[in-house]
Amino acid sequence: MKKLKITVLLWAFLPCILMAQHQIQGTFSPAEHYTYAILYQSTPTALHYVDRAKIGNDGHFEIALDASVEAGMYQIVYGIPQDENSFDFIYDGKEDIRLTFSLENGLEFKESSENKLWASYTNSMELVNMTISNYYAQESADKKAFTDIFKTLKDTQIAFEEASKDKMVSTFIQANRPYIPSEYETAETYSNNLKSNFLKNVDFGNALLQNSDFLIDRVIAYVFGITSTNNNHHYKSNIDTVAKAIGNDKPFVSTVLLEHLWKKMVEIGNLEVANYISDTYLFKLARDTNNKELYQNLMVYKNSAVGATAMDFPIVYENEGKPVNTSLHQLSGSSHYLLVFWSSTCGHCLDELPKLKSFLDEKPRDLKVVAFGLENNKEHWKQTITTLQGFIHVLGLEHWNNPVAMAYGIESTPTYLILDKDKKIIYKPNTLAELKSDLNRLE
């Protein structure tokens, strides 16, 4: 009878055991700055929602990790934008995780051997690397000091590799294994060898690395930070090295990493290298993986970024009652062109375009206006353009689905692009006031 009672009690508690094997808990400060901690599982291509917890008045939160939460990489999001208000961590399925996060001190793991070991490792390596930087900054030729510094680096790496055996974090520590010279090297030689070995221990096919930010951080550091000289030639060479290191057999990994590099180039306004990445790698990868959204984004940037040559398209209009068949690139006779995407059903357009016409009429400029109407109804457009004489009017049926509008990434009307005589985009004003200001700069 006693044995039966024990069995019944075990069965009674079993659902609780399955439902709450482990937990992640922590404290945010100052508490009033935070509302929710949202838990996601990281994969190479996306984040998958797991659970969330309200952050209390004392900054505390708890999220239960049941048996369905498998070992892997996870992310806590605590604000918007997500990329700037989140942190990653390892969950091994064996231990609870306890942490603190503050604006002043950042992230600290109080409980979790995996994450505490990684934090200790990165801090230790940072200190040794600072010592190396200081050594070379002082232009020292002390070979004994050189040997001692790199012995410390080697010993630190070996110690953490030993400590991380049989742990998930071992993957990251080994992938981060640094270059260690066997004999004295000048700063230039060390820098060159550091660069040539920077990706040597990175396994781009490793699922755990793919699920983390490690690979992204690594390739960004290689392309942007591994050398002191960053020009477009070096950028392209570094990108080629990254692509080669990833290999041709991992298209989704290549897409994710090269797209991050492309976005970085877009962010800093480097049109040449951004287009090099898309033309050399990403367009093909987007086709091979059937990634239509990426393909469209690449095409839009290529066609409409400041500094790009505006995509050509056919233009059919009437000039003094005679039909003219030409294209944007064939237009000539002006030093600048204003391309306006608008619609006769758009209230903002009907307000702004007459004001634009009056502004241009007040002071003649060496400028031609190409007004591309995104329409579903030809007759309504024909009636409206009679009030906008002097513009080159182009009819674009299918409205938002018009191929030219889609290629330019038009998402709102009116959209303005100012071009030079070679049809290169020089300004992309967002408002009529900005447009007038940019047009005045042309004088």
LOVEX-452019 format. One record per residue (C-alpha): residue in one letter; x, z, y. Coordinates in steps of 0.2 Angstrom, whole numbers, padded with zeros to 4 digits, always signed. Layout:
aXZY ...
//
This chain:
m+0000+0000+0000 k+0014+0004+0012 k+0023-0012+0008 l+0006-0022+0012 k+0005-0013+0029 i+0023-0018+0033 t+0018-0036+0028 v+0003-0036+0039 l+0012-0029+0054 l+0026-0043+0052 w+0012-0056+0052 a+0004-0048+0067 f+0020-0049+0077 l+0026-0066+0071 p+0016-0076+0084 c+0025-0065+0098 i+0042-0068+0090 l+0038-0087+0090 m+0031-0087+0108 a+0045-0077+0116 q+0062-0079+0108 h+0072-0078+0124 q+0069-0078+0142 i+0077-0084+0158 q+0076-0071+0173 g+0084-0070+0189 t+0083-0064+0207 f+0083-0075+0223 s+0088-0069+0240 p+0082-0068+0253 a+0065-0068+0243 e+0055-0074+0257 h+0063-0091+0257 y+0057-0095+0239 t+0040-0097+0231 y+0043-0104+0213 a+0056-0107+0200 i+0052-0122+0190 l+0061-0126+0174 y+0065-0143+0168 q+0074-0150+0153 s+0088-0163+0158 t+0089-0179+0149 p+0100-0194+0153 t+0086-0203+0162 a+0074-0190+0168 l+0069-0172+0170 h+0055-0165+0159 y+0044-0151+0165 v+0045-0135+0154 d+0037-0121+0164 r+0037-0112+0180 a+0036-0094+0187 k+0031-0087+0204 i+0045-0079+0213 g+0039-0061+0218 n+0041-0052+0234 d+0057-0044+0227 g+0064-0061+0223 h+0062-0059+0204 f+0056-0072+0192 e+0055-0073+0173 i+0051-0088+0161 a+0049-0086+0143 l+0059-0098+0132 d+0049-0100+0115 a+0055-0108+0099 s+0049-0125+0106 v+0063-0124+0120 e+0078-0132+0111 a+0096-0129+0115 g+0102-0141+0129 m+0104-0143+0147 y+0091-0137+0159 q+0088-0136+0178 i+0079-0124+0189 v+0071-0131+0205 y+0067-0119+0219 g+0064-0130+0234 i+0062-0148+0241 p+0071-0160+0241 q+0074-0157+0222 d+0092-0164+0222 e+0097-0151+0235 n+0088-0136+0229 s+0092-0135+0211 f+0105-0129+0199 d+0109-0134+0181 f+0113-0122+0166 i+0116-0122+0148 y+0104-0114+0135 d+0110-0112+0118 g+0094-0106+0110 k+0103-0089+0105 e+0103-0079+0121 d+0094-0073+0136 i+0099-0079+0153 r+0100-0068+0168 l+0106-0074+0185 t+0106-0071+0204 f+0105-0084+0218 s+0107-0081+0236 l+0110-0092+0251 e+0126-0082+0255 n+0134-0081+0238 g+0126-0095+0228 l+0123-0095+0209 e+0130-0081+0198 f+0126-0078+0180 k+0124-0060+0175 e+0120-0063+0157 s+0124-0079+0146 s+0141-0081+0138 e+0140-0100+0139 n+0136-0101+0158 k+0148-0086+0163 l+0162-0094+0153 w+0160-0111+0162 a+0159-0102+0179 s+0175-0092+0175 y+0183-0108+0169 t+0179-0118+0185 n+0184-0104+0196 s+0201-0102+0187 m+0205-0121+0187 e+0200-0122+0206 l+0213-0108+0210 v+0227-0117+0200 n+0223-0134+0208 m+0224-0126+0225 t+0241-0119+0220 i+0246-0137+0215 s+0239-0144+0232 n+0249-0131+0242 y+0265-0135+0232 y+0264-0153+0236 a+0258-0150+0254 q+0274-0140+0257 e+0284-0155+0251 s+0293-0143+0239 a+0307-0148+0228 d+0308-0132+0218 k+0307-0138+0200 k+0306-0120+0193 a+0290-0117+0204 f+0283-0134+0198 t+0286-0129+0180 d+0278-0112+0182 i+0262-0119+0191 f+0259-0132+0177 k+0263-0119+0164 t+0249-0109+0171 l+0237-0124+0171 k+0241-0127+0153 d+0239-0109+0148 t+0223-0108+0157 q+0216-0123+0149 i+0221-0118+0131 a+0214-0100+0134 f+0197-0107+0139 e+0197-0119+0125 e+0200-0105+0113 a+0187-0094+0121 s+0174-0108+0120 k+0176-0112+0102 d+0159-0114+0093 k+0150-0114+0110 m+0141-0128+0119 v+0152-0126+0134 s+0167-0131+0124 t+0161-0149+0127 f+0163-0148+0145 i+0179-0138+0145 q+0187-0151+0134 a+0180-0166+0144 n+0188-0158+0160 r+0205-0156+0152 p+0217-0159+0166 y+0233-0170+0167 i+0248-0159+0164 p+0265-0168+0168 s+0279-0164+0155 e+0293-0165+0169 y+0294-0164+0187 e+0285-0177+0197 t+0284-0182+0215 a+0267-0181+0224 e+0265-0199+0223 t+0269-0200+0204 y+0258-0185+0201 s+0244-0193+0210 n+0245-0209+0201 n+0246-0201+0184 l+0232-0189+0189 k+0221-0204+0192 s+0225-0214+0177 n+0221-0199+0166 f+0206-0193+0175 l+0193-0201+0163 k+0204-0200+0148 n+0195-0185+0140 v+0177-0189+0145 d+0166-0195+0131 f+0153-0205+0139 g+0143-0206+0123 n+0141-0187+0121 a+0123-0182+0123 l+0127-0165+0131 l+0137-0173+0144 q+0124-0186+0147 n+0111-0173+0149 s+0121-0164+0163 d+0128-0168+0180 f+0145-0168+0173 l+0147-0187+0171 i+0139-0191+0188 d+0151-0178+0196 r+0166-0185+0187 v+0163-0203+0191 i+0159-0199+0210 a+0175-0189+0211 y+0185-0203+0203 v+0178-0217+0215 f+0178-0207+0231 g+0190-0193+0229 i+0204-0196+0217 t+0215-0205+0230 s+0218-0203+0249 t+0216-0221+0253 n+0198-0227+0251 n+0195-0245+0256 n+0184-0258+0248 h+0197-0265+0237 h+0201-0248+0230 y+0182-0244+0228 k+0179-0260+0218 s+0194-0256+0207 n+0189-0238+0204 i+0171-0244+0200 d+0178-0257+0187 t+0188-0243+0179 v+0173-0232+0177 a+0163-0247+0170 k+0177-0250+0157 a+0178-0232+0153 i+0159-0231+0149 g+0160-0246+0138 n+0148-0260+0135 d+0138-0251+0121 k+0129-0238+0132 p+0118-0248+0144 f+0107-0233+0149 v+0122-0222+0153 s+0130-0237+0162 t+0114-0239+0172 v+0112-0221+0177 l+0130-0219+0183 l+0133-0236+0191 e+0116-0233+0200 h+0122-0217+0207 l+0138-0225+0214 w+0127-0239+0221 k+0116-0226+0230 k+0131-0218+0237 m+0137-0234+0244 v+0120-0238+0251 e+0120-0220+0259 i+0136-0223+0268 g+0131-0240+0273 n+0144-0250+0263 l+0135-0266+0260 e+0150-0275+0253 v+0153-0263+0239 a+0135-0259+0236 n+0132-0277+0233 y+0147-0279+0222 i+0140-0265+0210 s+0124-0274+0209 d+0130-0291+0207 t+0144-0287+0195 y+0135-0274+0184 l+0117-0268+0189 f+0107-0284+0190 k+0112-0288+0172 l+0109-0270+0166 a+0092-0270+0175 r+0088-0286+0165 d+0095-0280+0149 t+0085-0263+0149 n+0070-0271+0157 n+0071-0259+0172 k+0060-0269+0184 e+0060-0255+0197 l+0079-0255+0198 y+0080-0274+0199 q+0067-0274+0214 n+0077-0260+0223 l+0093-0270+0221 m+0085-0286+0227 v+0077-0278+0242 y+0093-0270+0248 k+0102-0286+0246 n+0090-0295+0256 s+0086-0283+0270 a+0100-0271+0273 v+0108-0270+0290 g+0123-0282+0288 a+0115-0293+0275 t+0110-0311+0278 a+0091-0311+0278 m+0084-0320+0263 d+0079-0338+0266 f+0061-0343+0264 p+0051-0359+0269 i+0043-0360+0285 v+0028-0372+0289 y+0021-0372+0307 e+0015-0383+0321 n+0025-0387+0336 e+0015-0396+0350 g+0002-0401+0337 k+0015-0408+0325 p+0019-0400+0308 v+0036-0394+0306 n+0044-0390+0288 t+0059-0380+0289 s+0066-0363+0283 l+0072-0347+0291 h+0090-0352+0288 q+0087-0369+0295 l+0081-0363+0312 s+0093-0366+0326 g+0094-0366+0345 s+0094-0347+0348 s+0107-0333+0348 h+0095-0321+0340 y+0079-0321+0330 l+0066-0308+0327 l+0057-0307+0311 v+0040-0298+0311 f+0030-0294+0295 w+0012-0291+0301 s-0006-0293+0296 s-0021-0299+0306 t-0030-0284+0297 c-0018-0271+0303 g-0023-0261+0318 h-0006-0256+0323 c-0001-0274+0322 l-0015-0280+0333 d-0010-0266+0346 e+0009-0269+0345 l+0011-0288+0344 p+0002-0292+0361 k+0013-0278+0369 l+0028-0286+0361 k+0023-0303+0368 s+0021-0296+0385 f+0038-0288+0385 l+0046-0304+0380 d+0036-0314+0393 e+0042-0302+0407 k+0060-0307+0404 p+0064-0323+0394 r+0078-0320+0381 d+0088-0332+0370 l+0077-0327+0355 k+0064-0334+0343 v+0051-0324+0335 v+0046-0328+0317 a+0029-0319+0314 f+0026-0318+0295 g+0007-0314+0292 l+0003-0305+0276 e-0014-0310+0273 n-0029-0312+0261 n-0039-0323+0272 k-0032-0339+0280 e-0046-0341+0293 h-0045-0324+0300 w-0026-0326+0302 k-0028-0343+0311 q-0040-0336+0323 t-0029-0321+0327 i-0013-0331+0330 t-0021-0341+0345 t-0018-0325+0355 l+0000-0325+0351 q+0007-0341+0357 g+0025-0344+0357 f+0029-0336+0340 i+0033-0346+0325 h+0019-0341+0314 v+0021-0341+0295 l+0006-0338+0283 g+0010-0327+0268 l-0005-0326+0256 e-0007-0312+0243 h-0004-0299+0256 w+0007-0285+0249 n+0010-0296+0233 n+0017-0310+0243 p+0034-0314+0235 v+0043-0315+0252 a+0036-0298+0257 m+0041-0290+0240 a+0059-0297+0241 y+0061-0289+0258 g+0053-0273+0252 i+0039-0273+0265 e+0029-0257+0263 s+0021-0256+0280 t+0016-0267+0294 p+0022-0271+0307 t+0040-0271+0301 y+0054-0278+0312 l+0071-0286+0308 i+0082-0292+0322 l+0094-0306+0316 d+0109-0315+0324 k+0111-0333+0325 d+0118-0334+0307 k+0102-0324+0301 k+0112-0308+0298 i+0102-0293+0300 i+0109-0282+0314 y+0094-0270+0318 k+0079-0263+0309 p+0069-0254+0322 n+0055-0243+0315 t+0044-0242+0331 l+0040-0254+0345 a+0050-0242+0357 e+0065-0244+0346 l+0062-0263+0345 k+0062-0264+0364 s+0078-0254+0365 d+0087-0264+0352 l+0081-0281+0361 n+0088-0274+0377 r+0105-0272+0369 l+0106-0290+0365 e+0108-0294+0383 
//
